[in-house]
Amino acid sequence: MKSKKQTVNQDQLHADYQWLLMQSLSQYQGQWIAVSNQKIVARDVSLKQVMKIVSSIPLPNTPLYLCVPKGAITTVNQCR
């Protein structure tokens, strides 16, 4: 079964990013999240798994993917 190709909507990505800046993400520390239409639609410690979850959700646009660091925002951390 072919998946519907998602389009990248720069305005929506910008709106999602602005929304994300106002959210408390402490519950997602150390995880990858996918944001679409100002909602977190998937989360996991693995980006590959988040992308797999997203591929099963009918979204009109490509979501914004982000790794939420552990600890303080000034701490340099990496997601796997």
N, CA, C and O atoms as CSV, one atom per row, in Angstrom:
chain,resi,resn,atom,element,x,y,z
A,1,MET,N,N,0.841,-1.172,0.000
A,1,MET,CA,C,0.000,0.000,0.000
A,1,MET,C,C,0.888,1.237,0.000
A,1,MET,O,O,1.749,1.394,0.866
A,2,LYS,N,N,0.675,2.105,-0.966
A,2,LYS,CA,C,1.463,3.328,-1.046
A,2,LYS,C,C,0.942,4.352,-0.054
A,2,LYS,O,O,-0.266,4.507,0.129
A,3,SER,N,N,1.872,5.046,0.582
A,3,SER,CA,C,1.452,6.103,1.491
A,3,SER,C,C,1.320,7.401,0.714
A,3,SER,O,O,2.044,7.639,-0.252
A,4,LYS,N,N,0.397,8.225,1.142
A,4,LYS,CA,C,0.189,9.514,0.506
A,4,LYS,C,C,1.394,10.400,0.796
A,4,LYS,O,O,1.822,10.517,1.944
A,5,LYS,N,N,1.931,11.015,-0.232
A,5,LYS,CA,C,3.094,11.882,-0.052
A,5,LYS,C,C,2.679,13.134,0.716
A,5,LYS,O,O,1.714,13.810,0.359
A,6,GLN,N,N,3.421,13.423,1.765
A,6,GLN,CA,C,3.144,14.613,2.549
A,6,GLN,C,C,3.898,15.794,1.959
A,6,GLN,O,O,4.980,15.637,1.393
A,7,THR,N,N,3.318,16.962,2.096
A,7,THR,CA,C,3.975,18.167,1.614
A,7,THR,C,C,4.548,18.940,2.792
A,7,THR,O,O,4.039,18.863,3.910
A,8,VAL,N,N,5.606,19.682,2.526
A,8,VAL,CA,C,6.210,20.522,3.557
A,8,VAL,C,C,5.582,21.904,3.441
A,8,VAL,O,O,5.740,22.591,2.432
A,9,ASN,N,N,4.876,22.297,4.481
A,9,ASN,CA,C,4.229,23.597,4.527
A,9,ASN,C,C,5.030,24.461,5.502
A,9,ASN,O,O,4.926,24.295,6.717
A,10,GLN,N,N,5.822,25.376,4.964
A,10,GLN,CA,C,6.704,26.199,5.798
A,10,GLN,C,C,5.931,27.026,6.822
A,10,GLN,O,O,6.382,27.182,7.957
A,11,ASP,N,N,4.778,27.552,6.435
A,11,ASP,CA,C,3.981,28.345,7.377
A,11,ASP,C,C,3.504,27.491,8.549
A,11,ASP,O,O,3.510,27.942,9.695
A,12,GLN,N,N,3.090,26.255,8.260
A,12,GLN,CA,C,2.633,25.367,9.325
A,12,GLN,C,C,3.791,24.958,10.225
A,12,GLN,O,O,3.635,24.903,11.445
A,13,LEU,N,N,4.955,24.670,9.637
A,13,LEU,CA,C,6.131,24.338,10.448
A,13,LEU,C,C,6.494,25.494,11.372
A,13,LEU,O,O,6.827,25.286,12.538
A,14,HIS,N,N,6.428,26.706,10.844
A,14,HIS,CA,C,6.734,27.888,11.661
A,14,HIS,C,C,5.715,28.022,12.800
A,14,HIS,O,O,6.091,28.280,13.943
A,15,ALA,N,N,4.438,27.847,12.488
A,15,ALA,CA,C,3.395,27.937,13.516
A,15,ALA,C,C,3.588,26.853,14.577
A,15,ALA,O,O,3.435,27.112,15.771
A,16,ASP,N,N,3.923,25.645,14.139
A,16,ASP,CA,C,4.160,24.554,15.093
A,16,ASP,C,C,5.370,24.851,15.970
A,16,ASP,O,O,5.350,24.579,17.171
A,17,TYR,N,N,6.421,25.405,15.378
A,17,TYR,CA,C,7.624,25.747,16.140
A,17,TYR,C,C,7.313,26.828,17.173
A,17,TYR,O,O,7.732,26.724,18.326
A,18,GLN,N,N,6.584,27.858,16.767
A,18,GLN,CA,C,6.214,28.926,17.697
A,18,GLN,C,C,5.359,28.370,18.840
A,18,GLN,O,O,5.544,28.754,19.995
A,19,TRP,N,N,4.436,27.479,18.527
A,19,TRP,CA,C,3.602,26.848,19.547
A,19,TRP,C,C,4.472,26.030,20.503
A,19,TRP,O,O,4.284,26.059,21.720
A,20,LEU,N,N,5.426,25.300,19.924
A,20,LEU,CA,C,6.309,24.440,20.701
A,20,LEU,C,C,7.126,25.229,21.716
A,20,LEU,O,O,7.369,24.751,22.824
A,21,LEU,N,N,7.549,26.431,21.347
A,21,LEU,CA,C,8.338,27.267,22.253
A,21,LEU,C,C,7.574,27.629,23.527
A,21,LEU,O,O,8.187,27.935,24.550
A,22,MET,N,N,6.267,27.596,23.473
A,22,MET,CA,C,5.439,27.974,24.619
A,22,MET,C,C,5.019,26.774,25.477
A,22,MET,O,O,4.317,26.942,26.475
A,23,GLN,N,N,5.442,25.579,25.095
A,23,GLN,CA,C,5.020,24.367,25.797
A,23,GLN,C,C,6.060,23.911,26.815
A,23,GLN,O,O,7.256,24.157,26.656
A,24,SER,N,N,5.585,23.247,27.854
A,24,SER,CA,C,6.477,22.570,28.792
A,24,SER,C,C,6.726,21.171,28.234
A,24,SER,O,O,5.798,20.375,28.087
A,25,LEU,N,N,7.973,20.887,27.931
A,25,LEU,CA,C,8.314,19.601,27.316
A,25,LEU,C,C,9.053,18.666,28.270
A,25,LEU,O,O,9.634,17.673,27.833
A,26,SER,N,N,9.038,18.975,29.573
A,26,SER,CA,C,9.809,18.185,30.534
A,26,SER,C,C,9.418,16.711,30.530
A,26,SER,O,O,10.262,15.853,30.787
A,27,GLN,N,N,8.170,16.404,30.246
A,27,GLN,CA,C,7.740,14.995,30.228
A,27,GLN,C,C,8.288,14.226,29.024
A,27,GLN,O,O,8.181,13.001,28.968
A,28,TYR,N,N,8.877,14.950,28.057
A,28,TYR,CA,C,9.417,14.320,26.852
A,28,TYR,C,C,10.946,14.319,26.827
A,28,TYR,O,O,11.541,14.032,25.789
A,29,GLN,N,N,11.591,14.636,27.952
A,29,GLN,CA,C,13.054,14.698,27.991
A,29,GLN,C,C,13.683,13.402,27.500
A,29,GLN,O,O,13.290,12.308,27.905
A,30,GLY,N,N,14.669,13.547,26.616
A,30,GLY,CA,C,15.372,12.388,26.081
A,30,GLY,C,C,14.621,11.662,24.981
A,30,GLY,O,O,15.033,10.585,24.550
A,31,GLN,N,N,13.519,12.246,24.524
A,31,GLN,CA,C,12.714,11.613,23.489
A,31,GLN,C,C,12.645,12.487,22.239
A,31,GLN,O,O,12.848,13.700,22.291
A,32,TRP,N,N,12.358,11.841,21.131
A,32,TRP,CA,C,12.037,12.536,19.898
A,32,TRP,C,C,10.529,12.749,19.881
A,32,TRP,O,O,9.767,11.876,20.294
A,33,ILE,N,N,10.106,13.911,19.403
A,33,ILE,CA,C,8.680,14.179,19.259
A,33,ILE,C,C,8.403,14.631,17.830
A,33,ILE,O,O,9.279,15.154,17.141
A,34,ALA,N,N,7.172,14.418,17.409
A,34,ALA,CA,C,6.697,14.908,16.118
A,34,ALA,C,C,5.521,15.831,16.408
A,34,ALA,O,O,4.594,15.462,17.129
A,35,VAL,N,N,5.568,17.033,15.840
A,35,VAL,CA,C,4.531,18.036,16.072
A,35,VAL,C,C,3.841,18.339,14.752
A,35,VAL,O,O,4.495,18.585,13.738
A,36,SER,N,N,2.519,18.320,14.773
A,36,SER,CA,C,1.733,18.653,13.589
A,36,SER,C,C,0.484,19.398,14.025
A,36,SER,O,O,-0.236,18.952,14.918
A,37,ASN,N,N,0.233,20.525,13.396
A,37,ASN,CA,C,-0.949,21.340,13.697
A,37,ASN,C,C,-1.080,21.630,15.190
A,37,ASN,O,O,-2.158,21.518,15.774
A,38,GLN,N,N,0.034,22.002,15.782
A,38,GLN,CA,C,0.121,22.406,17.183
A,38,GLN,C,C,-0.313,21.303,18.151
A,38,GLN,O,O,-0.951,21.557,19.172
A,39,LYS,N,N,0.057,20.069,17.791
A,39,LYS,CA,C,-0.167,18.908,18.656
A,39,LYS,C,C,1.044,17.988,18.549
A,39,LYS,O,O,1.639,17.851,17.481
A,40,ILE,N,N,1.398,17.366,19.657
A,40,ILE,CA,C,2.433,16.336,19.628
A,40,ILE,C,C,1.735,15.051,19.211
A,40,ILE,O,O,0.900,14.517,19.940
A,41,VAL,N,N,2.091,14.562,18.023
A,41,VAL,CA,C,1.387,13.415,17.447
A,41,VAL,C,C,2.124,12.094,17.652
A,41,VAL,O,O,1.543,11.026,17.458
A,42,ALA,N,N,3.401,12.157,18.044
A,42,ALA,CA,C,4.164,10.932,18.298
A,42,ALA,C,C,5.366,11.266,19.169
A,42,ALA,O,O,5.875,12.387,19.156
A,43,ARG,N,N,5.813,10.254,19.937
A,43,ARG,CA,C,7.009,10.428,20.764
A,43,ARG,C,C,7.637,9.071,21.015
A,43,ARG,O,O,6.943,8.060,21.124
A,44,ASP,N,N,8.955,9.060,21.105
A,44,ASP,CA,C,9.693,7.835,21.404
A,44,ASP,C,C,11.157,8.214,21.576
A,44,ASP,O,O,11.568,9.299,21.166
A,45,VAL,N,N,11.945,7.333,22.176
A,45,VAL,CA,C,13.382,7.596,22.304
A,45,VAL,C,C,14.097,7.410,20.969
A,45,VAL,O,O,15.231,7.858,20.800
A,46,SER,N,N,13.442,6.758,20.034
A,46,SER,CA,C,14.024,6.497,18.717
A,46,SER,C,C,13.344,7.350,17.643
A,46,SER,O,O,12.122,7.317,17.496
A,47,LEU,N,N,14.141,8.109,16.901
A,47,LEU,CA,C,13.589,8.887,15.789
A,47,LEU,C,C,12.950,7.960,14.764
A,47,LEU,O,O,11.899,8.275,14.206
A,48,LYS,N,N,13.575,6.832,14.519
A,48,LYS,CA,C,13.042,5.871,13.551
A,48,LYS,C,C,11.635,5.421,13.952
A,48,LYS,O,O,10.748,5.307,13.106
A,49,GLN,N,N,11.439,5.170,15.243
A,49,GLN,CA,C,10.123,4.744,15.731
A,49,GLN,C,C,9.108,5.873,15.612
A,49,GLN,O,O,7.959,5.633,15.240
A,50,VAL,N,N,9.512,7.095,15.919
A,50,VAL,CA,C,8.605,8.243,15.787
A,50,VAL,C,C,8.165,8.383,14.331
A,50,VAL,O,O,6.988,8.609,14.049
A,51,MET,N,N,9.114,8.247,13.414
A,51,MET,CA,C,8.781,8.359,11.993
A,51,MET,C,C,7.852,7.223,11.552
A,51,MET,O,O,6.986,7.421,10.699
A,52,LYS,N,N,8.034,6.041,12.131
A,52,LYS,CA,C,7.152,4.913,11.823
A,52,LYS,C,C,5.733,5.198,12.317
A,52,LYS,O,O,4.761,4.943,11.607
A,53,ILE,N,N,5.620,5.724,13.526
A,53,ILE,CA,C,4.308,6.076,14.079
A,53,ILE,C,C,3.640,7.123,13.199
A,53,ILE,O,O,2.463,7.002,12.858
A,54,VAL,N,N,4.399,8.151,12.834
A,54,VAL,CA,C,3.856,9.236,12.009
A,54,VAL,C,C,3.375,8.710,10.659
A,54,VAL,O,O,2.360,9.169,10.137
A,55,SER,N,N,4.097,7.754,10.102
A,55,SER,CA,C,3.709,7.230,8.784
A,55,SER,C,C,2.355,6.525,8.814
A,55,SER,O,O,1.724,6.347,7.772
A,56,SER,N,N,1.907,6.123,10.005
A,56,SER,CA,C,0.611,5.450,10.128
A,56,SER,C,C,-0.531,6.421,10.437
A,56,SER,O,O,-1.687,6.014,10.550
A,57,ILE,N,N,-0.199,7.701,10.572
A,57,ILE,CA,C,-1.200,8.721,10.891
A,57,ILE,C,C,-1.450,9.567,9.642
A,57,ILE,O,O,-0.498,10.054,9.032
A,58,PRO,N,N,-2.705,9.748,9.255
A,58,PRO,CA,C,-2.974,10.597,8.087
A,58,PRO,C,C,-2.831,12.085,8.448
A,58,PRO,O,O,-3.746,12.690,9.007
A,59,LEU,N,N,-1.686,12.648,8.122
A,59,LEU,CA,C,-1.426,14.062,8.391
A,59,LEU,C,C,-1.372,14.823,7.069
A,59,LEU,O,O,-0.856,14.302,6.080
A,60,PRO,N,N,-1.894,16.044,7.037
A,60,PRO,CA,C,-1.894,16.814,5.787
A,60,PRO,C,C,-0.513,17.349,5.402
A,60,PRO,O,O,-0.249,17.600,4.226
A,61,ASN,N,N,0.363,17.522,6.389
A,61,ASN,CA,C,1.688,18.092,6.140
A,61,ASN,C,C,2.754,17.288,6.867
A,61,ASN,O,O,2.463,16.543,7.803
A,62,THR,N,N,3.980,17.449,6.425
A,62,THR,CA,C,5.107,16.831,7.109
A,62,THR,C,C,5.240,17.458,8.495
A,62,THR,O,O,5.255,18.684,8.607
A,63,PRO,N,N,5.337,16.649,9.556
A,63,PRO,CA,C,5.452,17.213,10.901
A,63,PRO,C,C,6.850,17.755,11.182
A,63,PRO,O,O,7.801,17.498,10.443
A,64,LEU,N,N,6.942,18.495,12.250
A,64,LEU,CA,C,8.209,18.998,12.762
A,64,LEU,C,C,8.747,17.946,13.726
A,64,LEU,O,O,8.052,17.542,14.659
A,65,TYR,N,N,9.986,17.500,13.504
A,65,TYR,CA,C,10.628,16.516,14.380
A,65,TYR,C,C,11.637,17.230,15.264
A,65,TYR,O,O,12.384,18.092,14.801
A,66,LEU,N,N,11.650,16.863,16.544
A,66,LEU,CA,C,12.534,17.527,17.485
A,66,LEU,C,C,12.955,16.555,18.578
A,66,LEU,O,O,12.150,15.767,19.074
A,67,CYS,N,N,14.219,16.625,18.940
A,67,CYS,CA,C,14.726,15.861,20.070
A,67,CYS,C,C,14.691,16.777,21.292
A,67,CYS,O,O,15.285,17.855,21.283
A,68,VAL,N,N,13.999,16.348,22.336
A,68,VAL,CA,C,13.913,17.131,23.567
A,68,VAL,C,C,15.082,16.711,24.456
A,68,VAL,O,O,15.156,15.552,24.866
A,69,PRO,N,N,15.997,17.636,24.762
A,69,PRO,CA,C,17.175,17.269,25.554
A,69,PRO,C,C,16.814,16.927,26.997
A,69,PRO,O,O,15.795,17.374,27.523
A,70,LYS,N,N,17.670,16.129,27.618
A,70,LYS,CA,C,17.523,15.833,29.044
A,70,LYS,C,C,18.128,16.980,29.830
A,70,LYS,O,O,19.084,17.611,29.380
A,71,GLY,N,N,17.579,17.248,30.991
A,71,GLY,CA,C,18.146,18.274,31.858
A,71,GLY,C,C,17.791,19.680,31.424
A,71,GLY,O,O,16.837,19.903,30.680
A,72,ALA,N,N,18.582,20.618,31.906
A,72,ALA,CA,C,18.341,22.032,31.616
A,72,ALA,C,C,18.545,22.305,30.139
A,72,ALA,O,O,19.319,21.621,29.469
A,73,ILE,N,N,17.857,23.293,29.647
A,73,ILE,CA,C,17.940,23.646,28.237
A,73,ILE,C,C,19.349,24.076,27.844
A,73,ILE,O,O,19.717,23.985,26.673
A,74,THR,N,N,20.139,24.543,28.804
A,74,THR,CA,C,21.504,24.970,28.500
A,74,THR,C,C,22.485,23.799,28.468
A,74,THR,O,O,23.630,23.957,28.044
A,75,THR,N,N,22.037,22.629,28.917
A,75,THR,CA,C,22.887,21.444,28.907
A,75,THR,C,C,22.980,20.886,27.496
A,75,THR,O,O,21.975,20.773,26.794
A,76,VAL,N,N,24.190,20.540,27.088
A,76,VAL,CA,C,24.366,19.942,25.764
A,76,VAL,C,C,24.108,18.443,25.882
A,76,VAL,O,O,24.821,17.734,26.591
A,77,ASN,N,N,23.107,17.984,25.196
A,77,ASN,CA,C,22.744,16.564,25.195
A,77,ASN,C,C,22.476,16.120,23.771
A,77,ASN,O,O,22.228,16.939,22.886
A,78,GLN,N,N,22.528,14.842,23.567
A,78,GLN,CA,C,22.206,14.298,22.258
A,78,GLN,C,C,21.160,13.215,22.416
A,78,GLN,O,O,21.161,12.462,23.391
A,79,CYS,N,N,20.277,13.149,21.452
A,79,CYS,CA,C,19.339,12.031,21.387
A,79,CYS,C,C,19.965,10.962,20.518
A,79,CYS,O,O,20.830,11.247,19.690
A,80,ARG,N,N,19.538,9.768,20.705
A,80,ARG,CA,C,20.077,8.655,19.909
A,80,ARG,C,C,19.417,8.597,18.570
A,80,ARG,O,O,19.739,7.727,17.760
